[in-house]
Amino acid sequence: MSIDPKHRCEWASTAPDFPHYHDNEWGFPVDDDQRLFEKLCLETFQSGLSWRTILSKRENFRAAFEGFDFHKVAQFGEENVAILLKNDGIVRNKRKILAVINNAKRAIEMVEKEGSLAAFIWRYEPDENTLPPPETQTTCAESIALAKALKKRGWQFVGPTTLYAFMQSMGLINDHAENCFMREDIDRTRKGFERP
């Protein structure tokens, strides 16, 4: 068995599928509305559970929710909900399923009003200079403000902690540990990223 010489964030070694997710996705800036919506939905399902549970079921979630195309999910009705509640490949929580359908409708409204989800969400990117050291907090002023803004627009299951995790993963914050080999890569990518 070979040992990986790369030093990662501590959480990345706690599950077999975490290193790949950590090295290839977590923290890279995203401006694609469908990917942003997917992550918001997956964070909704994670509420009260571990990310490992959600990541292991991610492909099942994608299949069940039409690839998280919010235009399609917004059309889901009672029959779709009944099918989802029988799908043992996902988290079968009716409140969360209904929240995702609701949030798909809110996403459509937001795109119509703001141009894109990305344009709205990236307005809440924190100033790096105001953040404490990596891995030391679970919310920030911007995640609190974004949660309030989304709730005001009718979104559900979008608390400040959920949105901070969303910001970490979607690259609005570089929360890789100071000694993590990915931290500099993310910094470089964020510097070259064109904000929507």
C-alpha positions, 0 to 999 in steps of 0.5 A: 500500500503506497502512502500519499505524500501530499498533506491535505486538510485533516477531514480529507483523510476521514473517508475513502472518497474524500481525497478525490473530492478534496483535490478536485472539487472542494474550494474551486470557484464555481459560477455554473448555476446548475452546479450551484443549485446542486450543491445547495440541494445536497447541503440541504440533504446533509443537514443533520447528516455527514457529508460522507453519506451525501457524497456516497449517494450523489450520483443517485441524487443526480439521477433522482433530481434530473441532474439538478436542472432546477427548471425540471425539478420545479415541475415535480408534483405529488407523484414525483415526491411519492417516487422519491420517498421510495428511492432508497438511493437517496435521503428519503426525508419529505421535508427536505425533498419538498424544500428542494422542489420549492427552492427550484421554483425560487431559483427560477425566480432568481434567474429571472430577476438577477440574471443568474444564481451565480450573479446573486450568490457571488455578491456575498463573497467574503473579503479574505482579509476579514476571515479568521484562519482556515478551519476555525469557524462554521459561519461568517457575516456573509453566510449569515447575510446570504441565509437571510437574503435567501429566506426572504426570497422564500428559500428553505433549509438555507441556514448560515452554517449550511451556507458557510459549507456551501461557500467553502465548497463552491470557492467563495472562501478558501478554507483549505488548511494553511499546510494543505497542498491545495491551498495555493492552487485554490488561491491561484484559481480564485485570483484568475476567476472571473466573478459573475 
